[in-house]
Structure formats: C-alpha cells, structure tokens
Amino acid sequence: MSHYVRLSEHLKLVTLTAGQVICEPGESLEFVYFPTTCTTSLLSQTAEGDSSELGMTGRDGLVGVSLVLGSHSANHRVVVQCAGLAYRMPVGVFQSELVRCRELQQLALCHVQALITQMSQSIVCIGHHSVRERKDILARQTLDQTKTGDGGAGGCLGFRGGSQIGWGCSMPVAAKR
C-alpha cells in the first residue's frame, strides 16, 4: 500500500473558525492539522497575558511543529486567524508516519525551517519597518496563506500539489534567496 493511501485513510477534513484555539502551551497534542483554506497564528504569551505572533501557518504548512521536533506537547498557543478548512490527522499516526515516510519527514522539516525563517524575517522587519509597513506585510502574508491552489505540506499527503513556501517582507534580507 502506498504511503499516500495509508495517510489519506487517517485524514479528516474539518472546518476551523476564526478565534478557535487549537492548542495551548503544555497541552498534549491530539491532532496535527494541515490547513488548506484557513490560517493559524503561533502565539507566545507573557505571564501578564499579553501575546505576540511568532508565525503564521496556512496552506503550505502544518500545525503541530513540536511533534516534528520530538515533543509530545505544544510549546505555544495556536489560534485560527482566518476561518477555513484543514485536514486533521491523529498524532499517533503522524508520528509513526514521520518515521516510516521519508517524504513526509522531509516536508515537515522544510516547514520547520520555513517557520524559523518567517520568525527571523519578522524580527528584521520590526527593526526596519514602520508599523504601517508591517501591517501591509502581514496583510500580504495572510492573503498568500489563504489562496487556494498548489502548496506545501499536503502535497506529500496527496490532497494538494506542489510546494510553495512564501513569506517575507519587501525589504531585501541577506538570508533571503
């Protein structure tokens, strides 16, 4: 049985609503999500309750990065930013398939790298752009993440094609190629 068929048997299409909390820091994860038309925000919170967005995941990524890195619980809060659809897979299946399916493992690691790059570029943008410019960049990122079509993590799973990881500010950054 191909890994595409094996994986697709464990995927369930779900509707996520804006503001829905997918996970909280320290919680054991039950599912990994592969957004198709929604976007999620990875948030870090202070003890006082203030939060900052660390990154955004849309159609080219997955929610559950900590699992890719060997943890069984969430490190940050994940909230649905723009409502839409996502495929959901039980954590146990995902972890087994990461070991079994090199293509899924490579794609998941590419998402981790893209998320780190996104966070790095955000830090550079904070230091070099006005609040208005950063809002424009965020609006473009949100639009890019919600467009339907080819893109990322689901390509390995067979429900979307291609690969497209596209974050970044309008300012040239040395690490950006």
KOLMIKE-50374 format. One record per residue (C-alpha): z, y, x negated. Coordinates in steps of 0.2 Angstrom, whole numbers, plus 2048, in hexadecimal, padded with zeros to 3 digits. Example, Ala and Ser with C-alpha at 12.3 -4.5 7.8 and 13.67 -1.06 7.14 Angstrom:
2
8277EA7C2/8247FB7BC/
//
This chain:
177
800800800/7FB8117F9/80981E7F6/800829802/80381D810/81481880B/81982B80A/81183081A/81B823824/82B82D820/82583E824/829847834/821857839/82F86383F/82F875845/83B88183C/841891843/8438A283B/8558A3835/858890836/86488B827/85D87B81F/86B879813/87A88180C/8818807FA/88A8707F6/884867805/87C856803/86A857807/86384B815/851850814/844858809/838864812/82686780E/821878817/81087981E/810889828/822890826/82B898817/83C895811/8488A0806/8538997F8/8628A47F9/8718A77ED/8818AE7F5/8908B77EE/8A28B47F2/8A18C47FD/8938BC807/8858C7800/8758BD7FC/8658BF7F2/8558B67F3/8528AB7E4/8418A57EA/8358A07F8/82D8907FC/81E88E808/81088380A/80F87F7F7/8208797F4/82F86F7FA/841872800/84D8677F6/84986C7E4/85B8667DF/8568547E3/8478567D7/85485B7C9/86084C7CD/86C8547D8/87184D7E9/87785D7F1/87086F7F3/87487C7E7/86F88B7F1/86D890804/85B88D80B/85689781A/846897824/83E8A8821/82E8A682C/82E89983A/82188B839/81F879836/82486D827/82485B824/835853821/839844817/84A83B815/85283E804/85482C800/841829802/83D8387F8/8488337EA/8418227E9/8308287EA/8338357DC/8368267D1/82881B7D8/81A8287DA/8168327CA/80A83D7D3/8198437DF/8248457D0/8188507C7/81485A7D6/82785D7DA/82A8627C8/81B86E7C9/8248767D8/8348777CE/82B8807C0/82288C7CD/8338907D4/83A8947C3/82B89F7C0/82C8A87D1/83F8AC7CD/83A8B27BB/82D8BE7C2/8398C47D0/8458C97C2/8378D37B9/8318DB7C9/8438E17CD/8438EA7BC/8328F17BD/82D8F57CF/8349007DC/83C8F97EC/82C8FD7F5/8218F47E9/82D8E57EA/82B8E57FD/8188E57FB/8198D77EF/8258CD7FB/8198D0809/80B8C97FF/8158BA7FA/81A8B680C/8088B7812/8028AC804/80F89F808/80B89E81A/7F889D819/7F288D81F/7E5883815/7E687A804/7F687A7FB/8038717F1/8108647F3/80985C802/7F98587F9/80184A7F0/808844801/7F6844809/7F9851817/7F286080D/7E6862800/7E586A7EF/7F28747E6/7F58867E6/80488E7DF/8038A17E0/8118AD7DD/8128BC7D3/8138CE7D3/8058DA7D0/80C8DF7BF/8058D57B0/8138CA7A9/8118C2798/8158B079F/8098B27AD/7F88AA7A9/
//
